[in-house]
Amino acid sequence: MLNFSHPILATLLLLSSFSLSAVERSLLNQHIAQPEKVGEGSLTYLFWHVYDATLYASEGQWQPEQPHALSLTYQRALEGKQIADRSIEEMRRQGINDELKMASWHRQLSQILPDVDQGTVLTGIFTEDKTTVFYQADTKLGEIEDPDFGKHFFAIWLGENTSAPNLRKQLLALP
């Protein structure tokens, strides 16, 4: 496993950047009304292609409080614990300082996130009831019911303070 230290690396979620398969469409339809791609991009660290990311939302219009999905197709092997560690680190970078909450989120993420290899697809879905549900391909891995978690987790990629502003622009289809 490679050990990347890029701040945003630790997170997950993404379907292929091509048209949705029937399985992918079914998964998104369970949680999002009329899911359409908002944007897509890639994360590279130095010369390594780490993952491709795609953001989906209802009718392709992302709103932070509305259901959306972020899928990551990994291009490198990473340990699930690494991804969980980086996710928490990035949320801290966003200004979260409630250590009890962060410890709980870290424990939950560490139990949910698997080790990934090239081609592994992880998808995080922020649902109508503000739960974050994680899938590997079409298999549910687990969920975190805390609405604050979803807000801060997705801000790793979509928040104005993201450590990957170019990827954010691509995902949100900003000029």
Secondary structure by P-SEA (a helix, b strand, c coil): cccccccccccccccccccccaaaaaaaaaccccccccccccccccccccbbbbbbcccccccccccbbbbbbccbbbbaaaaaaaaaaaaaaacccaaaaaaaaaaaaaaccccccccbbbbbbbccccbbbbbcccccccccccaaaaaaaaacccccccccaaaaaaaaccc
